[in-house]
Amino acid sequence: MDLQDAHGWLVDLLNEISVQFQKVPGSAIFLRYVKSSYQNDPVRSAVELFLFLFAIKYLLAPKYSTSKKSYVKLTDEEIDELVDEWVPEPLVAPQTPFEEAENEKRPVIVGPTGPKSKLANGRIVTNVASYNFYNLAGNESLKEKAIQTLRTYGVGPCGPPGFYGTQDVHQKTEADISAHLGTTACIVYAQAFSTISSVIPAFSKRGDIIVADKAVNFAIRKGMQISRSSIRWYEHNDMTDLQNVLASVVKEQAKKPLTRRFIITEGLFENVGDMVDLVKVVELRHRYKFRLILDETWSFGVLGRTGAGVTEHQGVSVKEVDMLVGSLAGPLCAGGGFCAGSSEIVEHQRLSASAYTFSAALPAMLATTASEVLAMLETNGEMLALVRENIKTMWAQLDPRSEWVHCTSAMENPIMILVLKAEVVASRKLSISEQEQLLQEMVDEALANGVMMTRLKSMPRGIHVTAKEVGWELQPGLKVCLTLGLTRKEVERTGTVIRHAITKVMKAKR
């Protein structure tokens, strides 16, 4: 076959293919589309042809199994041997001998908690280990009101607030807290710890940025962990370092997509006892455009003229705080927690905060108790004044008169945290565990002399977690909680017993 015959044969073949293709339904439409697209954009036609050929190749490719075994097959004996050798990672670290000894000696209260408490061994001791600041645990009017509420509403609502768990007393408590603080709205949670740990992830998500004080409490840390946000720490209560961190974050994010940014701090710090400089924090949050979450778990009901917290104490408007979180379980002698702010902030949590959505609502009698105590704080300023007088009296007995410890708490804080002085720790080269051992001996010595106090405690680190990974090391300390249920002379005697217990233990360990 010469070249002319081959050319004729090819032309005939193409004509035959064209005739057969035109018999296919829709072929005319397809040809018009190809001609028009090629004239307008030949590159697009080439790309579409490539994708068409790739699709045909993919459809005609041989099938393969995704469960194809590509590992070494073990015999039954080898499998049994591996199973026998496997040791699961423990869920928690084993108790140390120190922790076991502490648990064995833990005092047990029989009957109601009060300034004078009866232990299981029959002894009556002065109790400065509970948060009964206003001696409300045994208040007869509160007990009578709680009994009336119990008879009317029952023990608990047995359902989440969003699923028929909300009762009128819950709405009243939310309104009372909102009015007491001066916020637009408020939401009440059933458990204090889960309040802040649910509020944070309800607003801060993966990719958002949180700037937090290194000394924030465990509940805040869990909330930040759950949020999966990017965490930046600043040195405890160091406003200069906070400013540097905020400026660094703003600079880093300048050319990146806009994210939500939060500052998280406490009013009175649970682990240290000192007070935040809220005026400076508010100034910085506006300068660098951050939202502010303030945990007032230990300052609400304690600071301010009416116990409204650090905002009232430092003269800062509550409108300067985006989310104000507090507890009803400590000073208010009730239970649960709350988050106050704008109506948008509050309503968002009713559907997005896990502890509110999936937990049973607060028992009615606890909600009523919280409302009653708020009314007492607003009308009876003498309660706050008496507690503050007892705080001053205890300070006079401990901080300036002890050569071994000093108090890290703010003067207004009824929880006095006493830590060993830096020079004492340095001169004796005391490790964290050695400090805890000494402090526990002080607790035992004070209890032997009729005063029950406790140590500052926090959740232990996770297994194999280092202090560097935690970001901040809790300094061991004693915790002494003041109450107006003790007279001035009783407070002086209690302080003397504690001071002598500290001195006796430290001198015995020279």
Summary of the structure (lengths in Angstrom):
residues: 510
radius of gyration: 33.9
end to end distance: 115.0
largest distance: 126.7
contacts: 1569
relative contact order: 0.11
helix: 50%
strand: 13%
